[in-house]
Amino acid sequence: MPRVLVHICSVDDWSEAQRSGELRPESLAGQGFVHLSAPEQVHLPANRLYSGRRDLMLLHVDPAKLSDPVRWEPGVPTDPEAMLFPHLYGPLPVSAVRAATRYEPDEAGRFAPLPSGAPPS
């Protein structure tokens, strides 16, 4: 497993998670898991779901600090063939977040891939 996984959320969702101690996005109730990514693939869901948004945070997660299972599963059919994404089957504890950084698109509203394990610059 990579040394760091990432999760995209809004600034408001991150603030609420810091108050409550865990992040429970809508996907946890609706799909049963929290969407995570490896740093080098996070731009794919970012561009698909959040193109142009400037209110996002990227949470850098230490997978060793997660107590619920992480399963690597297929994304959507438009993702590269055989690409798997990490899904956390439980809430994301704030204590597992190493860093939280702003995640902003370029001038055209597109997100770029991140280097493996590195926070955005």
BALOBA-1460 file (C-alpha; in Angstrom, 3 decimals):
// residues 121
<rec num="1" residu="m" x="0.000" y="0.000" z="0.000"/>
<rec num="2" residu="p" x="1.274" y="3.536" z="-0.712"/>
<rec num="3" residu="r" x="2.770" y="5.492" z="2.169"/>
<rec num="4" residu="v" x="0.054" y="8.114" z="1.776"/>
<rec num="5" residu="l" x="-3.477" y="8.149" z="0.409"/>
<rec num="6" residu="v" x="-5.485" y="11.274" z="-0.330"/>
<rec num="7" residu="h" x="-9.102" y="12.336" z="0.012"/>
<rec num="8" residu="i" x="-10.771" y="15.369" z="-1.571"/>
<rec num="9" residu="c" x="-13.286" y="17.323" z="0.489"/>
<rec num="10" residu="s" x="-14.570" y="20.867" z="0.828"/>
<rec num="11" residu="v" x="-13.052" y="23.341" z="3.267"/>
<rec num="12" residu="d" x="-16.347" y="23.247" z="5.209"/>
<rec num="13" residu="d" x="-16.364" y="19.444" z="5.410"/>
<rec num="14" residu="w" x="-12.785" y="19.467" z="6.728"/>
<rec num="15" residu="s" x="-13.697" y="22.069" z="9.359"/>
<rec num="16" residu="e" x="-16.631" y="19.930" z="10.506"/>
<rec num="17" residu="a" x="-14.441" y="16.809" z="10.610"/>
<rec num="18" residu="q" x="-11.934" y="18.605" z="12.828"/>
<rec num="19" residu="r" x="-14.763" y="19.448" z="15.267"/>
<rec num="20" residu="s" x="-16.225" y="15.930" z="15.278"/>
<rec num="21" residu="g" x="-12.982" y="13.937" z="15.011"/>
<rec num="22" residu="e" x="-13.908" y="12.114" z="11.815"/>
<rec num="23" residu="l" x="-15.003" y="12.708" z="8.250"/>
<rec num="24" residu="r" x="-18.225" y="11.023" z="7.128"/>
<rec num="25" residu="p" x="-18.857" y="12.023" z="3.510"/>
<rec num="26" residu="e" x="-22.162" y="11.217" z="1.802"/>
<rec num="27" residu="s" x="-20.502" y="8.270" z="0.063"/>
<rec num="28" residu="l" x="-20.106" y="6.484" z="3.397"/>
<rec num="29" residu="a" x="-23.876" y="6.334" z="3.922"/>
<rec num="30" residu="g" x="-24.741" y="5.912" z="0.237"/>
<rec num="31" residu="q" x="-22.034" y="3.524" z="-0.980"/>
<rec num="32" residu="g" x="-20.616" y="2.220" z="2.278"/>
<rec num="33" residu="f" x="-17.130" y="3.687" z="1.866"/>
<rec num="34" residu="v" x="-15.008" y="6.846" z="1.725"/>
<rec num="35" residu="h" x="-13.382" y="7.486" z="-1.649"/>
<rec num="36" residu="l" x="-9.593" y="7.729" z="-1.441"/>
<rec num="37" residu="s" x="-6.907" y="7.933" z="-4.114"/>
<rec num="38" residu="a" x="-3.209" y="7.444" z="-4.549"/>
<rec num="39" residu="p" x="-1.624" y="10.882" z="-5.068"/>
<rec num="40" residu="e" x="-0.818" y="10.200" z="-8.731"/>
<rec num="41" residu="q" x="-4.443" y="9.323" z="-9.578"/>
<rec num="42" residu="v" x="-6.380" y="11.921" z="-7.537"/>
<rec num="43" residu="h" x="-6.718" y="14.254" z="-10.523"/>
<rec num="44" residu="l" x="-9.067" y="11.755" z="-12.227"/>
<rec num="45" residu="p" x="-11.927" y="11.972" z="-9.699"/>
<rec num="46" residu="a" x="-11.108" y="15.634" z="-9.054"/>
<rec num="47" residu="n" x="-11.675" y="16.535" z="-12.697"/>
<rec num="48" residu="r" x="-14.710" y="14.282" z="-13.009"/>
<rec num="49" residu="l" x="-16.468" y="15.544" z="-9.875"/>
<rec num="50" residu="y" x="-15.030" y="18.950" z="-8.938"/>
<rec num="51" residu="s" x="-13.800" y="20.635" z="-12.128"/>
<rec num="52" residu="g" x="-13.361" y="24.350" z="-11.515"/>
<rec num="53" residu="r" x="-14.074" y="24.269" z="-7.773"/>
<rec num="54" residu="r" x="-11.758" y="26.340" z="-5.612"/>
<rec num="55" residu="d" x="-13.070" y="25.415" z="-2.158"/>
<rec num="56" residu="l" x="-11.354" y="22.024" z="-1.884"/>
<rec num="57" residu="m" x="-8.904" y="20.467" z="0.519"/>
<rec num="58" residu="l" x="-6.684" y="17.483" z="-0.089"/>
<rec num="59" residu="l" x="-6.311" y="15.336" z="3.007"/>
<rec num="60" residu="h" x="-3.048" y="13.362" z="3.116"/>
<rec num="61" residu="v" x="-3.889" y="10.166" z="4.988"/>
<rec num="62" residu="d" x="-1.547" y="7.728" z="6.718"/>
<rec num="63" residu="p" x="-3.031" y="4.311" z="5.831"/>
<rec num="64" residu="a" x="-1.328" y="2.730" z="8.873"/>
<rec num="65" residu="k" x="-3.564" y="4.865" z="11.104"/>
<rec num="66" residu="l" x="-6.817" y="3.591" z="9.613"/>
<rec num="67" residu="s" x="-8.624" y="0.977" z="11.666"/>
<rec num="68" residu="d" x="-11.334" y="0.178" z="9.100"/>
<rec num="69" residu="p" x="-10.546" y="-1.867" z="5.975"/>
<rec num="70" residu="v" x="-9.207" y="-0.265" z="2.793"/>
<rec num="71" residu="r" x="-10.029" y="-2.172" z="-0.385"/>
<rec num="72" residu="w" x="-8.607" y="-1.389" z="-3.819"/>
<rec num="73" residu="e" x="-11.506" y="-1.474" z="-6.271"/>
<rec num="74" residu="p" x="-12.320" y="-0.287" z="-9.798"/>
<rec num="75" residu="g" x="-13.345" y="3.307" z="-10.330"/>
<rec num="76" residu="v" x="-15.584" y="4.247" z="-13.241"/>
<rec num="77" residu="p" x="-15.404" y="2.921" z="-16.830"/>
<rec num="78" residu="t" x="-13.665" y="6.103" z="-18.072"/>
<rec num="79" residu="d" x="-10.681" y="5.554" z="-15.735"/>
<rec num="80" residu="p" x="-7.625" y="3.827" z="-17.235"/>
<rec num="81" residu="e" x="-8.174" y="0.098" z="-17.662"/>
<rec num="82" residu="a" x="-7.313" y="-1.966" z="-14.584"/>
<rec num="83" residu="m" x="-6.841" y="1.138" z="-12.384"/>
<rec num="84" residu="l" x="-7.955" y="0.512" z="-8.823"/>
<rec num="85" residu="f" x="-8.843" y="3.108" z="-6.187"/>
<rec num="86" residu="p" x="-8.629" y="2.710" z="-2.407"/>
<rec num="87" residu="h" x="-11.993" y="2.726" z="-0.617"/>
<rec num="88" residu="l" x="-12.138" y="3.099" z="3.168"/>
<rec num="89" residu="y" x="-15.000" y="1.060" z="4.649"/>
<rec num="90" residu="g" x="-15.616" y="3.304" z="7.652"/>
<rec num="91" residu="p" x="-15.280" y="6.969" z="8.596"/>
<rec num="92" residu="l" x="-11.986" y="8.770" z="8.030"/>
<rec num="93" residu="p" x="-10.518" y="9.660" z="11.443"/>
<rec num="94" residu="v" x="-8.924" y="13.096" z="11.679"/>
<rec num="95" residu="s" x="-6.072" y="11.433" z="13.594"/>
<rec num="96" residu="a" x="-5.072" y="9.588" z="10.375"/>
<rec num="97" residu="v" x="-4.657" y="12.847" z="8.414"/>
<rec num="98" residu="r" x="-0.956" y="13.810" z="8.199"/>
<rec num="99" residu="a" x="-1.602" y="17.092" z="6.392"/>
<rec num="100" residu="a" x="-4.455" y="19.052" z="4.867"/>
<rec num="101" residu="t" x="-3.641" y="21.335" z="1.953"/>
<rec num="102" residu="r" x="-5.702" y="23.457" z="-0.403"/>
<rec num="103" residu="y" x="-6.385" y="21.710" z="-3.707"/>
<rec num="104" residu="e" x="-7.006" y="24.144" z="-6.522"/>
<rec num="105" residu="p" x="-7.332" y="23.696" z="-10.276"/>
<rec num="106" residu="d" x="-5.349" y="25.553" z="-12.918"/>
<rec num="107" residu="e" x="-6.753" y="28.592" z="-14.746"/>
<rec num="108" residu="a" x="-8.774" y="26.303" z="-17.030"/>
<rec num="109" residu="g" x="-10.425" y="24.635" z="-14.015"/>
<rec num="110" residu="r" x="-8.491" y="21.333" z="-14.376"/>
<rec num="111" residu="f" x="-6.602" y="19.461" z="-11.679"/>
<rec num="112" residu="a" x="-3.147" y="18.037" z="-12.425"/>
<rec num="113" residu="p" x="-1.719" y="14.723" z="-11.176"/>
<rec num="114" residu="l" x="0.391" y="14.891" z="-8.017"/>
<rec num="115" residu="p" x="3.771" y="13.227" z="-7.636"/>
<rec num="116" residu="s" x="3.483" y="9.964" z="-5.706"/>
<rec num="117" residu="g" x="3.237" y="10.716" z="-1.972"/>
<rec num="118" residu="a" x="3.827" y="14.456" z="-2.343"/>
<rec num="119" residu="p" x="1.505" y="17.237" z="-1.255"/>
<rec num="120" residu="p" x="0.481" y="19.736" z="-3.948"/>
<rec num="121" residu="s" x="2.692" y="22.770" z="-4.326"/>
